Amino acid sequence: MKKRTIPAGKFKAECLGLIDQVAKTRESFIVTKRGQPVVEVVPVQARKANPLHGSVTVRGDIVGPVLDAWDAERS
């Protein structure tokens, strides 16, 4: 199946409506300039919320200094 193509000028004039259509139908299309493909407009893939939630364990002080105190003005 050949993907739908739209000239850049038409895309510019109808951009918001075309984006709404992609979101609703989940069908992508290719924008062309002078007959050559330039970009593809595709729907965003849904992602799991917080895939790393609960995978990190905090042990000890995470905001305190890492090393011992030192004197920065030594000559």
C-alpha positions as CSV (number, residue, x, y, z in Angstrom):
1,M,0.0,0.0,0.0
2,K,1.4,3.4,-1.0
3,K,1.5,6.1,1.7
4,R,-0.5,9.2,1.1
5,T,1.5,12.3,0.0
6,I,0.7,15.9,0.4
7,P,2.5,18.9,-1.2
8,A,4.2,21.2,1.2
9,G,2.0,24.2,0.2
10,K,-1.2,22.3,1.0
11,F,0.3,21.0,4.3
12,K,1.1,24.6,5.2
13,A,-2.4,25.8,4.5
14,E,-4.1,22.9,6.3
15,C,-1.6,22.0,8.9
16,L,-3.7,22.0,12.0
17,G,-6.5,20.0,10.4
18,L,-4.1,17.5,9.0
19,I,-2.5,17.0,12.4
20,D,-5.9,16.5,14.0
21,Q,-6.7,13.9,11.3
22,V,-3.5,12.0,12.0
23,A,-4.3,12.0,15.7
24,K,-7.8,10.7,15.1
25,T,-7.2,8.1,12.3
26,R,-3.6,7.1,13.4
27,E,-2.6,7.2,9.7
28,S,0.6,8.9,8.7
29,F,1.4,10.8,5.5
30,I,4.4,12.2,3.7
31,V,4.9,15.9,2.9
32,T,6.6,16.6,-0.5
33,K,8.5,19.5,-2.0
34,R,8.7,19.6,-5.8
35,G,7.6,16.0,-5.8
36,Q,10.3,14.8,-3.5
37,P,9.5,13.4,0.0
38,V,10.7,15.7,2.8
39,V,9.1,14.7,6.0
40,E,6.6,12.1,7.3
41,V,3.9,13.1,9.8
42,V,3.2,10.1,12.1
43,P,1.1,9.7,15.2
44,V,2.9,9.7,18.6
45,Q,3.2,6.2,20.1
46,A,1.7,5.9,23.6
47,R,4.3,5.2,26.2
48,K,4.0,3.6,29.6
49,A,3.8,6.1,32.4
50,N,6.8,6.0,34.8
51,P,8.6,2.9,33.4
52,L,11.4,3.4,35.9
53,H,9.2,4.2,38.9
54,G,10.4,2.1,41.9
55,S,13.6,1.0,40.2
56,V,15.9,3.3,42.2
57,T,16.9,2.9,45.8
58,V,18.3,5.9,47.7
59,R,21.0,4.9,50.3
60,G,22.4,7.6,52.5
61,D,22.7,11.3,52.0
62,I,22.2,12.3,48.3
63,V,22.7,16.1,48.8
64,G,25.6,16.3,51.1
65,P,29.3,16.7,50.1
66,V,30.9,13.6,48.6
67,L,34.5,14.3,49.8
68,D,35.9,15.5,53.1
69,A,36.0,19.3,53.7
70,W,39.0,21.0,52.1
71,D,40.5,24.4,52.0
72,A,40.2,26.0,48.6
73,E,42.4,29.0,49.4
74,R,45.6,27.1,50.0
75,S,48.7,28.5,48.3
